[in-house]
């Protein structure tokens, strides 16, 4: 997988995204800026989809999503199997989310935290790595099982709807 960071934001996160793109480049990171490119209103699920797909298609190793609160982007990103997104507005959650939960998308709220804290959270998040501890692997396997069960349930429900 490429060592690329995919980043995107809705209009509420546009200005912070622009700052973080430059910050990431200053750290020597390869960055894929997926938009938005202005503060004109857009829908955060569209940008969550773009970042999630970059990770799922192995075009990026990690992703950053920014909206006003971070909540909408996080909810949308977590709908994709294999995506583990979390809102982090502190450095502890940023490194712990990677070390324990193998978080692959960092969600930030541009209306919640300032740019300097956002940079510090991103720096800490990027420097963290998954511990691989047995208890964490066991928990992630349970999350994977939930995703598989839901996929089967959804396929069955789709068939039932067609049969009605």
Backbone as a chain_set.jsonl record, in Angstrom:
{"seq": "XXXXXXXXXXXXXXXXXXXXXXXXXXXXXXXXXXXXXXXXXXXXXXXXXXXXXXXXXXXXXXXXXXXXXXXXXXXXXXXXXXXXXXXXXXXXXXXXXXXXXXXXXXXXXXXXXXXXXXXXXXXXXXXXXXXXXXXXXXXXXXXXXXXXXXXXXXXXXXXXXXXX", "coords": {"N": [[0.84, -1.179, 0.0], [0.483, 2.218, -0.759], [2.208, 4.903, 0.843], [0.38, 7.094, 1.379], [-1.572, 9.873, 2.342], [-4.905, 10.384, 2.309], [-7.083, 13.112, 2.072], [-9.965, 15.0, 2.885], [-12.724, 17.304, 2.939], [-15.811, 18.819, 3.935], [-17.611, 21.881, 3.241], [-17.547, 23.126, 5.745], [-15.165, 22.299, 6.813], [-13.26, 23.113, 5.048], [-11.28, 25.259, 5.197], [-9.588, 24.436, 7.323], [-8.745, 22.007, 6.269], [-7.23, 22.866, 4.055], [-5.094, 24.1, 5.349], [-4.067, 21.856, 6.718], [-3.29, 20.2, 4.593], [-1.026, 21.528, 3.606], [0.54, 21.38, 5.93], [0.897, 18.584, 6.159], [2.348, 18.087, 3.807], [4.62, 19.519, 4.478], [5.615, 17.846, 6.407], [6.635, 15.949, 4.824], [4.901, 14.126, 3.724], [3.062, 12.234, 1.305], [0.269, 13.479, -0.245], [-3.15, 13.181, -0.978], [-5.398, 15.265, -1.99], [-8.728, 15.394, -1.844], [-10.764, 17.198, -2.055], [-13.279, 19.253, -0.56], [-12.884, 22.165, -2.611], [-13.474, 24.737, -1.992], [-15.389, 27.036, 0.041], [-18.021, 26.732, -0.537], [-21.275, 25.374, -0.007], [-21.447, 21.858, 0.415], [-21.988, 18.271, 0.531], [-21.101, 16.281, 3.245], [-21.124, 13.354, 3.213], [-20.336, 12.663, 0.615], [-17.625, 13.234, 0.55], [-16.628, 11.678, 2.578], [-17.047, 9.209, 1.408], [-15.211, 9.359, -0.734], [-12.682, 9.411, 0.594], [-12.79, 7.005, 2.082], [-12.957, 5.137, -0.021], [-10.471, 5.506, -1.231], [-8.79, 4.363, 0.669], [-9.824, 1.747, 0.853], [-9.372, 0.858, -1.745], [-6.713, 0.768, -1.701], [-5.177, 2.984, -2.395], [-4.421, 4.849, -0.68], [-2.904, 4.972, 2.528], [-3.835, 5.98, 4.934], [-6.493, 8.142, 6.098], [-7.916, 11.443, 6.323], [-10.672, 13.182, 7.484], [-12.668, 16.073, 7.467], [-15.152, 18.008, 8.897], [-17.674, 20.292, 10.051], [-18.229, 19.555, 12.802], [-17.046, 17.08, 12.898], [-18.53, 14.862, 13.374], [-20.573, 14.055, 11.443], [-19.006, 13.33, 9.194], [-17.56, 11.229, 10.306], [-19.581, 9.365, 10.978], [-20.545, 8.758, 8.395], [-18.209, 7.692, 7.144], [-17.752, 5.374, 8.624], [-19.629, 3.617, 7.662], [-18.594, 2.106, 5.687], [-17.297, -1.076, 5.026], [-14.456, -2.282, 6.734], [-13.421, 0.165, 7.289], [-12.255, 2.157, 9.861], [-13.033, 4.7, 11.509], [-12.62, 7.616, 13.521], [-13.505, 10.331, 15.64], [-11.219, 12.612, 16.789], [-10.297, 14.827, 19.123], [-8.252, 15.293, 20.736], [-4.869, 14.492, 21.684], [-4.357, 12.043, 22.964], [-6.5, 10.295, 22.294], [-6.031, 10.174, 19.573], [-3.541, 8.79, 19.231], [-4.064, 6.458, 20.699], [-6.281, 5.428, 19.391], [-5.201, 4.446, 17.05], [-3.18, 2.682, 17.992], [-4.618, 0.786, 19.556], [-7.03, 0.271, 18.194], [-6.577, 0.24, 15.502], [-7.229, 2.41, 13.858], [-8.07, 3.92, 10.803], [-8.991, 6.204, 9.61], [-8.927, 9.526, 10.472], [-11.032, 11.783, 11.997], [-11.951, 15.143, 12.14], [-13.234, 18.057, 13.757], [-13.722, 21.085, 12.46], [-14.924, 23.286, 13.568], [-14.646, 22.871, 16.176], [-12.048, 22.427, 17.165], [-8.911, 24.214, 17.149], [-6.474, 25.312, 14.659], [-3.765, 24.784, 15.438], [-3.91, 22.8, 17.431], [-5.148, 20.858, 15.849], [-3.082, 20.279, 14.019], [-1.198, 19.144, 15.78], [-2.59, 16.897, 16.69], [-2.844, 15.48, 14.269], [-0.127, 15.019, 13.711], [0.63, 13.355, 15.885], [-1.16, 11.217, 15.471], [-0.308, 10.244, 12.977], [2.181, 9.269, 13.69], [1.682, 7.098, 15.257], [1.314, 3.517, 15.657], [-0.318, 0.402, 15.012], [-0.66, -1.84, 17.697], [-0.911, -4.615, 17.602], [-1.476, -6.317, 19.63], [-2.82, -9.213, 21.231], [-5.387, -8.969, 22.469], [-6.414, -6.713, 21.214], [-6.438, -7.477, 18.536], [-8.284, -9.561, 18.732], [-10.599, -8.12, 19.381], [-10.901, -6.515, 17.106], [-11.371, -8.507, 15.256], [-13.885, -9.29, 16.069], [-15.337, -7.035, 15.36], [-15.035, -7.176, 12.589], [-16.521, -9.515, 12.21], [-19.094, -8.627, 12.874], [-19.497, -6.881, 10.717], [-19.52, -8.769, 8.593], [-21.772, -10.318, 9.303], [-23.785, -8.392, 9.106], [-23.648, -7.818, 6.393], [-24.51, -10.257, 5.293], [-27.11, -10.338, 6.401], [-28.214, -8.074, 5.232], [-28.147, -8.781, 2.518], [-29.939, -10.908, 2.568], [-32.271, -9.564, 3.399], [-32.639, -7.897, 1.213], [-33.293, -9.775, -0.738], [-35.7, -10.722, 0.312], [-37.288, -8.451, 0.109], [-37.461, -8.19, -2.662], [-38.879, -10.486, -3.221], [-41.411, -9.976, -2.25]], "CA": [[0.0, 0.0, 0.0], [1.231, 3.464, -0.835], [2.238, 5.72, 2.061], [-0.318, 8.313, 0.998], [-2.659, 10.302, 3.209], [-6.029, 10.987, 1.592], [-7.728, 14.102, 2.929], [-11.113, 15.667, 2.281], [-13.557, 18.058, 3.88], [-16.948, 19.55, 3.392], [-17.39, 23.325, 3.31], [-17.227, 23.503, 7.122], [-13.779, 21.945, 7.11], [-12.4, 23.504, 3.931], [-10.114, 26.07, 5.567], [-8.679, 23.602, 8.099], [-8.164, 21.035, 5.327], [-6.198, 23.552, 3.275], [-3.948, 24.257, 6.25], [-3.492, 20.539, 6.999], [-2.607, 19.715, 3.389], [0.317, 22.137, 3.625], [1.232, 20.811, 7.083], [1.295, 17.224, 5.796], [3.435, 18.19, 2.824], [5.792, 19.958, 5.237], [6.13, 16.661, 7.1], [7.15, 15.036, 3.809], [3.886, 13.123, 3.384], [2.354, 12.294, 0.028], [-1.101, 13.848, 0.098], [-4.147, 13.186, -2.036], [-6.456, 16.194, -1.597], [-9.933, 14.974, -2.559], [-11.765, 18.269, -2.031], [-13.774, 20.259, -1.445], [-11.865, 23.166, -2.919], [-13.989, 26.069, -1.655], [-16.306, 26.983, 1.175], [-19.401, 26.608, -1.018], [-21.9, 24.213, 0.631], [-21.407, 20.521, -0.176], [-22.455, 17.238, 1.46], [-19.989, 15.519, 3.811], [-21.02, 11.932, 2.837], [-19.615, 12.529, -0.65], [-16.189, 13.293, 0.821], [-16.326, 10.469, 3.355], [-16.966, 8.135, 0.411], [-13.951, 9.489, -1.478], [-11.548, 9.01, 1.434], [-12.929, 5.576, 2.373], [-12.618, 4.374, -1.215], [-9.015, 5.566, -1.425], [-8.197, 3.383, 1.577], [-10.271, 0.403, 0.47], [-8.729, 0.509, -3.017], [-5.273, 0.784, -1.405], [-4.522, 4.147, -2.991], [-3.927, 5.617, 0.472], [-2.73, 4.182, 3.746], [-4.664, 6.588, 5.967], [-7.308, 9.248, 5.617], [-8.373, 12.481, 7.24], [-11.926, 13.812, 7.093], [-12.958, 17.249, 8.286], [-16.404, 18.727, 8.7], [-17.829, 21.263, 11.129], [-18.069, 18.916, 14.108], [-16.371, 15.793, 12.753], [-19.486, 13.784, 13.605], [-21.185, 13.566, 10.206], [-17.988, 12.654, 8.39], [-17.229, 9.982, 10.99], [-20.709, 8.455, 10.794], [-20.559, 8.321, 7.001], [-17.043, 6.858, 6.849], [-17.871, 4.076, 9.285], [-20.567, 2.76, 6.942], [-17.821, 1.302, 4.739], [-16.606, -2.199, 5.669], [-13.002, -2.155, 6.798], [-13.044, 1.514, 7.707], [-12.322, 2.408, 11.289], [-12.892, 6.15, 11.629], [-12.962, 8.154, 14.838], [-13.272, 11.75, 15.9], [-10.206, 12.825, 17.823], [-10.039, 16.237, 19.395], [-7.148, 15.3, 21.695], [-3.764, 13.652, 21.21], [-4.443, 10.691, 23.516], [-7.408, 9.498, 21.442], [-5.42, 10.007, 18.251], [-2.569, 7.677, 19.198], [-4.699, 5.253, 21.23], [-7.167, 4.901, 18.356], [-4.377, 3.672, 16.11], [-2.475, 1.613, 18.705], [-5.531, -0.247, 20.041], [-8.171, 0.015, 17.317], [-6.113, 0.262, 14.114], [-8.01, 3.443, 13.193], [-7.449, 4.303, 9.538], [-9.429, 7.552, 9.232], [-9.016, 10.517, 11.536], [-12.066, 12.789, 11.736], [-11.755, 16.358, 12.929], [-14.262, 19.083, 13.679], [-13.078, 22.388, 12.256], [-15.569, 24.278, 14.427], [-14.453, 22.403, 17.546], [-10.646, 22.616, 17.557], [-8.163, 25.185, 16.37], [-5.49, 24.754, 13.723], [-2.537, 24.264, 16.072], [-4.257, 21.506, 18.024], [-5.377, 19.932, 14.739], [-1.763, 19.845, 13.525], [-0.591, 18.257, 16.778], [-3.338, 15.632, 16.64], [-2.455, 14.799, 13.028], [1.258, 14.567, 13.875], [0.61, 12.213, 16.809], [-1.89, 10.138, 14.803], [0.556, 9.677, 11.936], [3.344, 8.593, 14.276], [1.243, 5.91, 15.99], [1.159, 2.284, 14.884], [-1.138, -0.618, 15.656], [0.152, -2.66, 18.602], [-0.989, -6.03, 17.26], [-1.708, -7.104, 20.848], [-3.853, -10.234, 21.046], [-6.713, -8.486, 22.864], [-6.876, -5.766, 20.205], [-6.745, -8.277, 17.346], [-9.532, -10.273, 19.026], [-11.694, -7.152, 19.301], [-11.071, -6.148, 15.694], [-11.99, -9.666, 14.595], [-15.315, -9.225, 16.397], [-15.899, -5.974, 14.515], [-15.116, -7.767, 11.247], [-17.633, -10.46, 12.235], [-20.312, -7.819, 12.809], [-19.634, -6.431, 9.323], [-19.909, -9.917, 7.77], [-23.151, -10.666, 9.647], [-24.666, -7.37, 8.549], [-23.662, -7.995, 4.94], [-25.395, -11.397, 5.028], [-28.467, -9.918, 6.748], [-28.658, -7.117, 4.218], [-28.396, -9.542, 1.287], [-31.169, -11.656, 2.788], [-33.371, -8.594, 3.409], [-32.831, -7.468, -0.166], [-33.993, -10.859, -1.434], [-37.075, -10.747, 0.82], [-37.99, -7.302, -0.454], [-37.73, -8.513, -4.062], [-39.866, -11.566, -3.267], [-42.734, -9.502, -1.791]], "C": [[0.887, 1.245, 0.0], [1.146, 4.216, 0.483], [1.658, 7.09, 1.739], [-1.378, 8.601, 2.053], [-3.709, 10.958, 2.325], [-6.713, 11.95, 2.558], [-8.875, 14.757, 2.167], [-11.911, 16.362, 3.373], [-14.792, 18.557, 3.164], [-16.636, 21.04, 3.541], [-17.015, 23.798, 4.718], [-15.783, 23.225, 7.501], [-12.782, 22.406, 6.067], [-11.137, 24.246, 4.369], [-9.103, 25.261, 6.39], [-8.013, 22.566, 7.201], [-7.018, 21.657, 4.547], [-4.928, 23.719, 4.102], [-3.272, 22.902, 6.499], [-2.811, 19.921, 5.787], [-1.178, 20.252, 3.36], [1.15, 21.586, 4.777], [1.751, 19.411, 6.762], [2.447, 17.229, 4.791], [4.723, 18.624, 3.501], [6.422, 18.832, 6.039], [6.709, 15.639, 6.123], [6.168, 13.956, 3.397], [3.358, 13.331, 1.971], [0.88, 12.487, 0.364], [-1.982, 13.781, -1.142], [-5.324, 14.026, -1.529], [-7.679, 15.924, -2.467], [-11.054, 16.007, -2.505], [-12.372, 18.425, -0.65], [-12.722, 21.355, -1.606], [-12.366, 24.591, -2.719], [-14.896, 25.927, -0.435], [-17.774, 27.031, 0.743], [-20.01, 25.324, -0.431], [-21.864, 22.938, -0.223], [-21.849, 19.528, 0.897], [-21.302, 16.353, 1.928], [-19.973, 14.037, 3.426], [-20.259, 11.706, 1.533], [-18.108, 12.475, -0.419], [-15.746, 12.132, 1.7], [-16.176, 9.283, 2.406], [-15.623, 8.186, -0.317], [-12.765, 8.998, -0.656], [-11.616, 7.514, 1.73], [-12.527, 4.733, 1.162], [-11.123, 4.412, -1.513], [-8.318, 4.517, -0.561], [-8.572, 1.964, 1.147], [-9.649, -0.068, -0.838], [-7.205, 0.591, -2.927], [-4.515, 1.876, -2.161], [-3.969, 5.067, -1.908], [-3.843, 4.687, 1.666], [-3.674, 4.656, 4.842], [-5.461, 7.72, 5.36], [-7.664, 10.213, 6.725], [-9.638, 13.083, 6.65], [-12.221, 14.967, 8.042], [-14.323, 17.799, 7.901], [-16.54, 19.681, 9.887], [-17.569, 20.666, 12.501], [-17.19, 17.675, 14.064], [-17.337, 14.626, 12.826], [-20.046, 13.213, 12.301], [-20.204, 12.789, 9.353], [-17.634, 11.298, 8.986], [-18.337, 8.945, 10.803], [-20.702, 7.887, 9.377], [-19.402, 7.373, 6.694], [-17.175, 5.462, 7.441], [-18.912, 3.164, 8.657], [-19.848, 1.841, 5.961], [-17.116, 0.169, 5.478], [-15.092, -1.996, 5.626], [-12.518, -0.766, 7.18], [-13.259, 1.633, 9.207], [-11.984, 3.886, 11.491], [-13.283, 6.584, 13.03], [-12.682, 9.648, 14.871], [-12.248, 11.835, 17.012], [-9.968, 14.323, 17.961], [-9.004, 16.385, 20.499], [-6.084, 14.316, 21.216], [-3.834, 12.229, 21.752], [-5.316, 9.809, 22.63], [-6.788, 9.22, 20.085], [-4.426, 8.853, 18.234], [-3.197, 6.389, 19.707], [-5.608, 4.617, 20.185], [-6.429, 4.09, 17.312], [-3.778, 2.465, 16.822], [-3.398, 0.462, 19.108], [-6.567, -0.671, 19.004], [-7.835, 0.047, 15.833], [-6.935, 1.243, 13.272], [-7.315, 3.877, 11.915], [-7.968, 5.63, 8.985], [-9.581, 8.395, 10.484], [-10.055, 11.553, 11.132], [-11.868, 13.957, 12.698], [-12.92, 17.312, 12.719], [-13.622, 20.452, 13.609], [-13.696, 23.48, 13.125], [-15.397, 23.936, 15.904], [-13.031, 22.671, 18.03], [-9.98, 23.638, 16.642], [-7.086, 24.531, 15.528], [-4.24, 24.189, 14.386], [-2.786, 22.929, 16.747], [-4.494, 20.474, 16.929], [-4.042, 19.413, 14.198], [-1.118, 18.869, 14.497], [-1.291, 16.895, 16.79], [-2.936, 14.83, 15.406], [-1.039, 14.242, 13.158], [1.32, 13.315, 14.753], [-0.047, 11.0, 16.148], [-1.017, 9.454, 13.757], [1.723, 8.89, 12.514], [2.968, 7.313, 15.021], [1.17, 4.701, 15.06], [0.378, 1.263, 15.71], [-0.257, -1.544, 16.466], [0.174, -4.132, 18.195], [-1.206, -6.924, 18.472], [-2.9, -8.036, 20.638], [-5.236, -9.696, 21.366], [-7.277, -7.515, 21.832], [-7.227, -6.488, 18.899], [-8.056, -9.027, 17.529], [-10.731, -9.328, 18.879], [-11.949, -6.717, 17.859], [-11.703, -7.287, 14.905], [-13.492, -9.685, 14.877], [-16.005, -8.142, 15.577], [-16.043, -6.481, 13.086], [-16.289, -8.743, 11.159], [-18.962, -9.714, 12.166], [-20.553, -7.358, 11.376], [-20.094, -7.571, 8.418], [-21.364, -10.309, 8.028], [-24.12, -9.655, 9.039], [-24.764, -7.52, 7.037], [-24.59, -9.148, 4.554], [-26.848, -11.018, 5.295], [-29.036, -9.007, 5.674], [-28.982, -7.827, 2.897], [-29.705, -10.318, 1.409], [-32.367, -10.713, 2.751], [-33.665, -8.116, 1.995], [-33.593, -8.492, -0.966], [-35.448, -10.91, -1.005], [-37.889, -9.604, 0.231], [-38.364, -7.575, -1.907], [-38.825, -9.562, -4.201], [-41.275, -11.097, -2.916], [-43.597, -8.989, -2.892]], "O": [[1.91, 1.297, 0.682], [0.12, 4.168, 1.162], [2.346, 8.107, 1.814], [-2.002, 7.685, 2.589], [-3.439, 11.965, 1.67], [-6.899, 11.628, 3.731], [-8.773, 15.032, 0.972], [-11.791, 16.051, 4.558], [-14.809, 18.697, 1.941], [-15.527, 21.411, 3.924], [-16.257, 24.756, 4.87], [-15.244, 23.852, 8.413], [-11.588, 22.126, 6.181], [-10.036, 23.889, 3.949], [-7.897, 25.385, 6.179], [-6.826, 22.281, 7.365], [-5.959, 21.048, 4.395], [-3.822, 23.504, 3.607], [-2.044, 22.812, 6.491], [-1.839, 19.182, 5.945], [-0.233, 19.502, 3.115], [2.347, 21.351, 4.613], [2.902, 19.087, 7.056], [3.4, 16.461, 4.921], [5.803, 18.154, 3.141], [7.621, 18.857, 6.32], [7.212, 14.594, 6.535], [6.564, 12.967, 2.78], [3.225, 14.462, 1.503], [0.315, 11.741, 1.164], [-1.61, 14.261, -2.213], [-6.141, 13.554, -0.738], [-7.671, 16.189, -3.669], [-12.186, 15.702, -2.878], [-11.966, 17.757, 0.302], [-11.784, 21.446, -0.815], [-11.76, 25.542, -3.213], [-15.131, 24.821, 0.053], [-18.658, 27.331, 1.546], [-19.333, 24.298, -0.364], [-22.203, 22.946, -1.406], [-22.061, 19.912, 2.047], [-20.608, 15.747, 1.111], [-18.882, 13.479, 3.313], [-19.61, 10.674, 1.363], [-17.397, 11.751, -1.117], [-14.617, 11.656, 1.582], [-15.286, 8.451, 2.579], [-14.975, 7.154, -0.492], [-11.931, 8.247, -1.162], [-10.6, 6.824, 1.638], [-11.833, 3.727, 1.309], [-10.573, 3.427, -2.006], [-7.372, 3.865, -1.004], [-7.713, 1.084, 1.088], [-9.423, -1.264, -1.021], [-6.501, 0.497, -3.933], [-3.35, 1.7, -2.519], [-3.154, 5.948, -2.181], [-4.616, 3.737, 1.792], [-4.24, 3.852, 5.584], [-5.162, 8.2, 4.267], [-7.709, 9.855, 7.902], [-9.679, 13.448, 5.475], [-12.049, 14.855, 9.256], [-14.608, 18.026, 6.725], [-15.588, 19.847, 10.65], [-16.78, 21.205, 13.278], [-16.648, 17.264, 15.09], [-17.011, 13.521, 12.392], [-19.993, 12.002, 12.087], [-20.528, 11.715, 8.846], [-17.432, 10.329, 8.254], [-18.06, 7.783, 10.503], [-20.837, 6.678, 9.185], [-19.606, 6.349, 6.043], [-16.757, 4.48, 6.826], [-19.057, 2.022, 9.095], [-20.446, 0.89, 5.457], [-16.41, 0.418, 6.455], [-14.532, -1.59, 4.607], [-11.32, -0.556, 7.372], [-14.303, 1.258, 9.741], [-10.821, 4.267, 11.624], [-14.167, 5.994, 13.65], [-11.761, 10.15, 14.228], [-12.397, 11.2, 18.057], [-9.501, 14.987, 17.036], [-8.882, 17.442, 21.119], [-6.374, 13.413, 20.431], [-3.412, 11.295, 21.07], [-4.917, 8.705, 22.258], [-6.994, 8.15, 19.512], [-4.458, 8.024, 17.325], [-2.887, 5.317, 19.187], [-5.693, 3.392, 20.105], [-6.983, 3.144, 16.752], [-3.856, 1.346, 16.315], [-3.013, -0.703, 19.016], [-6.941, -1.842, 18.943], [-8.724, -0.103, 14.995], [-7.29, 0.953, 12.129], [-6.119, 4.17, 11.923], [-7.437, 6.131, 7.993], [-10.275, 8.018, 11.428], [-9.97, 12.134, 10.05], [-11.649, 13.777, 13.895], [-13.513, 17.365, 11.642], [-13.044, 20.926, 14.587], [-13.052, 24.495, 13.389], [-15.933, 24.621, 16.775], [-12.828, 23.092, 19.168], [-10.426, 23.887, 15.522], [-6.815, 23.338, 15.666], [-3.708, 23.184, 13.913], [-1.962, 22.02, 16.647], [-4.078, 19.324, 17.07], [-3.905, 18.216, 13.947], [-0.547, 17.864, 14.072], [-0.633, 15.859, 16.89], [-2.711, 13.623, 15.499], [-0.784, 13.108, 12.753], [1.982, 12.337, 14.405], [0.458, 9.883, 16.256], [-0.992, 8.226, 13.666], [2.202, 7.943, 11.889], [3.845, 6.526, 15.378], [0.989, 4.835, 13.85], [0.417, 1.27, 16.94], [0.784, -1.99, 15.982], [1.169, -4.821, 18.418], [-1.131, -8.148, 18.364], [-3.862, -7.687, 19.955], [-6.176, -9.939, 20.609], [-8.485, -7.495, 21.598], [-8.207, -6.14, 18.238], [-8.854, -9.124, 16.596], [-11.757, -9.706, 18.313], [-13.101, -6.57, 17.448], [-12.486, -7.049, 13.985], [-14.28, -10.059, 14.008], [-17.144, -8.324, 15.147], [-17.065, -6.241, 12.443], [-16.978, -8.79, 10.139], [-19.869, -10.147, 11.454], [-21.675, -7.432, 10.876], [-20.961, -7.372, 7.567], [-22.106, -10.599, 7.09], [-25.166, -10.038, 8.515], [-25.844, -7.368, 6.465], [-25.365, -9.035, 3.604], [-27.727, -11.343, 4.497], [-30.187, -9.15, 5.261], [-29.974, -7.507, 2.242], [-30.487, -10.375, 0.461], [-33.38, -11.034, 2.13], [-34.827, -7.95, 1.626], [-34.444, -8.14, -1.782], [-36.336, -11.115, -1.833], [-39.059, -9.784, -0.107], [-39.464, -7.23, -2.338], [-39.6, -9.547, -5.158], [-42.245, -11.772, -3.262], [-44.726, -8.564, -2.644]]}, "num_chains": 1, "name": "protein.A"}
